[in-house]
């Protein structure tokens, strides 16, 4: 482990140690699981045909491999495809959208850019948002205006111009532009081992933009601890913890950063580390927000997300829920995770299922899946 790479967030990690404990098995645990995919069919500069083949693989194999699993609400595993605007191909987005309409996920916005300007960024985001909404019928809708809203992941982790050399972005005031163009929340973090990693970790928080300096999301106000600041954007982070029980060379702890890829597959032994990160909102301590990230389109990573490792993982979730009456798990999309965060902030006391559409709803409800009959939910 590169110790210099953790120096900016280690103080916050140490300070948060008192609340970072394994949850008690005799109290309710609701694991809200969101897989936020930097879904890049063209990753690696591959040909258009290879990109299309990657999309076909996902569309065909996802329901076959995972379609029989159900969470404690009777929902199948749900995937959030953050589709990069610079790799947009209409037919490929249509194919993924059809998969999502089968009940298996939703599509949001991803962007790689470099040396950009605020005006150019604003124009690109507005244009792509309307393409996804108007041409494909995607995205959530603001309940008051009916305008399309989107979740966002920044390419190369460089949100708010956060890389030290200023590469892969160029816009300090990115948070404000995202909010003004209809972004409901950012899902980029954690960024470790990238130098773009923020000091603030394991949090759901509000941050405000600042055109005068980069990394304005390095700090913020935890959702549910104070009134939402004016002109602030919600950021939903994934887990970032040291794994002392999984040491490198028997000495240095490995880092759990919520990444899912070929050498970090979905596995049951990671679940307690995700829970231990304690990404929660004060008024709903039983809701554990677990936002994972991946680059799922390339073949090696797809194999762990829609192959045998994923089958074993989802079966392990079901087995744990069957064995532990207080353990419940819920497959949620990025939009649903945002809605659940708002519900928790509002001190909503009802079940997870009733708050999935707490604020933002999809333009149209997904069609019922015609896939194989589900396994019954095993949760109380």
N, C-alpha and C positions, 0 to 999 in steps of 0.2 A: 504493500500500500504506500502510495506517495503521500507522506505526511504534510507536505506543503499544500496539497490539493484539498485538505480538510481544515486548514488553518482558519479560513474565514467563517466556517459554521461550527467549529468545535466549541467555542464559548457558549453559543446558544444551546448546543447539545448537552453540555455539562450542566448548564443552568436548568434545563428541562428534565434532568434525571429524576427528581422526586415524583413526577407524574408519569414517568415512562416505566411502567411495570406491566408484567403479564396480567391480563384481566383475571379476576376471580371467577372460577368455574361455576360458582353458586349464584351468580348474578347474571341478568340477561345481557347477552352480547348479540348485537345485530351488525354483522359484517356487510357493509355496502361496497360491493366489488365492481369497480369500473376499470376496464382495459382501454386506455386511450392510445390509439395506434397512430403513429406518424406513418400513415399508409401511403407508401411511395412505390407504385408499380415500376417506375423507371429508375429506382435506386440502383446506383452503380453504373449509370450511363448505358443501360441495356437498350436493345432495339425495341421498336414499338411492338413487334410480334412477341418478344419475351415478356414485355409488360402486360400485354393482353393475356398471355398464357398464365401469368401470375394471378391476374384477376379471375380468370376462369377457374383456376385451382381453388381459390377461396370460395367463390360462389357455389361451386359444386361440392366441395369437401366439407365446408363448415356445417351445413345441416346434416350431412351424413354422419360425421364424427360426433357432433355435439347435440344434435336435435332431439335426442331422447332424454337429455338431462333437464331437470327442473329445480328451481330454487324453492325457498320456503313460501313463495307467493305463487308457485306454479309457472314461473317464467323460465324460458330457456336461457342459456348463456347469451349475453348481449355485448356486442362489440361496438366501440365508438371509432369510426373511421375518419380521422382528420386528414382529409384529402388535399394534397398540395395544389394550389391554384396554377403553379407553373407546370404541373404535369397533367392538367385537365384534358381528358379525352371524353367526349360526350357519351359514346357508347359504353366505355368502361364505367363511368359514373352511373349510367343507367343500370348496368349489371349489378353493381354493388347496392344501388338503391333498391333493386328488386329483392336482394337478399335481406336487406333491412326491413322491407315491408312484410317479409315473412315472420317478423317478430324477433329478428336476430341482431338488431342494432340500429344505429343512426349515423348520419354523415355530418361532419363539422368542417371547419376551415383550418388549413395548415399553410404556412408560407415560409419559403426561403427567399431572402433578398439581401442585397449588399449595396452599401453606399447609396441608400435610398433617401428620398426627401419626404417630408410630411404630406405635401400635396399629392405626390405620386402614390404614396402608400394609401392615403384616404381613397383615392379614385379606384385603385385596384381592389381594395376590400369591398367597396360598395358594388362594384361591377360583378365580382365573383359571387357575392352574397345573392344578388338578384338572379344570376344564372342558376344557382342551386335552388333558389326558391321558385322562380318562374318557369324554368325549363324542366326541372326535375321534381318539383313539389316537395322539396326538402326543407329542413330547419324548423325550429320552434317559432312561435308567433307571440308577440307582445299582446297581452290580453286586453289592453286598452286601445292601442292603435291598430293592431293587426299586422304590424310591420314584422318582417322576418328578423330573427335574432340568431346569433351563432356563438358557439364555443370556439376557442382558438388555441393552437399550439404553434410556437415560434420555431422555425427551422434552426438547427445548429445551436439551440438553447439560448440564442442571443437576444432575448426579449429586452426591450428598452436599451439597446446598444450596450449590452452588458459585458461583452468580451473585452479584455484589456486593450486590444489593438484596434477596437472599433469596427472590426470586420463583421460580416454577416448580418448587418442591420443598417445603422446610420441614422436612426431616428430616436432621439432621447425621449421625446414626448409620446412614445408609442401607446402607453396606457390610455391616454386621453383620446387618441385617434381610434383605438379599438372601441372604447366605450361609445364614442360619438357615431360610429358606423354600425352599431348594433351588436357588439360583442357583449354577451352576458357574463362570461367568466373566462379566465385564462387557465390552461391546464399544462403549461410547459414544465413546471418544476416537479421534482428536483432535477438539477442539471449535472450533479456530480457524476463523473470526475471532471467535467468541463469547468474551466475557469469562470464560466457564467453563473456558477452556483451562488445563490444568495446566502446572506447571513441568517435570514429567517428560514426556519425549517419546520416540517411536520405541522403545518398550519393551514387553516382556511381563513383568509384575511382580506381586508380592503386596503388597497394602495392607491395613491393618486400620482398622476404624471407630473413631470417637471421638465420643461424644455431646456432648462439651463444645464442639466447634468444627466448622465446616464444612470441606470440601475435604480430608478426611483422605487422599484418593488423590493428593494433590499430591506425595507421596513414597512410596517403597516399595523392596522388595528384588527385584532382577532374578531371574527364574526361572532356576535352574541355577547360581546363584552362592553360595547358602547354603541351609540347610535351610528348608523352608517354615515361616513363623512360625505360631504357634498362632492360630486364629481369624482367618485372613487369606483374602481373596478374590483370585483371579487377575483381572488386567485386561489385555486384549489391545488394544494401540493400533495404529492405522494409521499410514502414513507422514506426516511433516511435515518438509519440506525447502525450502530456498530454491532457486529455479530461476534461477541467474545467466545461463543461456543463453536464458532467456525473460524479457527485461526490459521493464518498463513504461516507455514514453517513452524507451527505450534506456538507462535509468539504474537504476531500482529493480528488484530481482529480484521475480519473481512467486513465489507460495507454492504448492507442491504439498501439499495437505492430504488427499488420498485421496478427495475428493468426486467423485461422478459425477452430473452433471445436464446440462441442455440446453446450458449454456455451458461445461461441463467434461466433454465426452464421453469415453467410452472411446477411447483412441488409443494406437497403438504407441509414439509418442514420449514417453509417460509411464512406460513400463516401467522404463527405466534409473533414473529418479528414485525409483521405488518400491523398486528394489533398493538404490539408494544410501542410502536411509534406514537400511538395516542392521538391521531388526527381526528379530533372531535370538536363539538360545539357544546359549550357549558351546559345549556339547558336540556340537552339530550345525551347524557354521558353513556347511554347504552348503544348509541349509533357510532360505529367506527367506520370512518370514511377511508377506504383503501383504493387509491387511484394508482394503477400501474401504468407503465408505458412500454412501448415496443416499436420496432420498425418491422411490421408483420408481413409485408409483401414478399421480400426476398425468400427464396426457397428454404434456406437453412432455418430461418426464424419461423416461417410458416409451419415447418415440421413440428415445432414444439407448441404452437398455438392451436393447430387443428389436426395434430397427429396424436400418437399414443401418449406422449407426456401430458397433453391436455386432458385426454380421456381419464387417465389415472388421477389427475388433480381434481377434476370435477366429481369423480366418484369418491375421492377422499373427503371432499366437502360434504357430500351426502352422508357418508358414513359417520363423520364427526357429528353432524346434526342429529343423526339417529341415536348416537351413543350419548350425547350430552344435551339434555332437555333444555338448557338455557342458551345453547348456541344456535343462532339463526343466521342464514346467509341470503343475500339478495343481489341478483345480477342487475346492475343499473347502467344506463348510458350516462354520458357526460351531462346531458340536459337534465336527466333525472337526479343526478347527484347534486347539481346546482339547486334544483327545486327542493331537494331534501335539506340542503343547507339553509335555504330560506325558511323552510318549515321549522327547522330546529331553532333558528334565530327568532322566529315568531312564537316560540314556546308551544308549538304544536305537540299535543300529547297522544296523537293517534298512531296507527300502525304505518309501517313503511309504505305498504301498497297504496294507502289512501293519499300519500303525499308525493307520489311520483310526478304528478302534473300540478303541483301546488301553485305554480305561477305560469311558467311557459308550457304551452301545449303544442303538439305537432299540428301542422296544417290539416292533416287527415290521419285518422287512426290507422295503424298498420293492418293490412288484411290478415285474416286468420291463416295460420300456416297449414299447408297440406302435407307436412312432413310426417314421418312415422309417429305413432301414438306415444305420448310422453310417459316417462316413468312418474309415478305419483310422488307428490311432495312428501318429504319425510319429517317436516318440522311441525312442532306443536303449534 
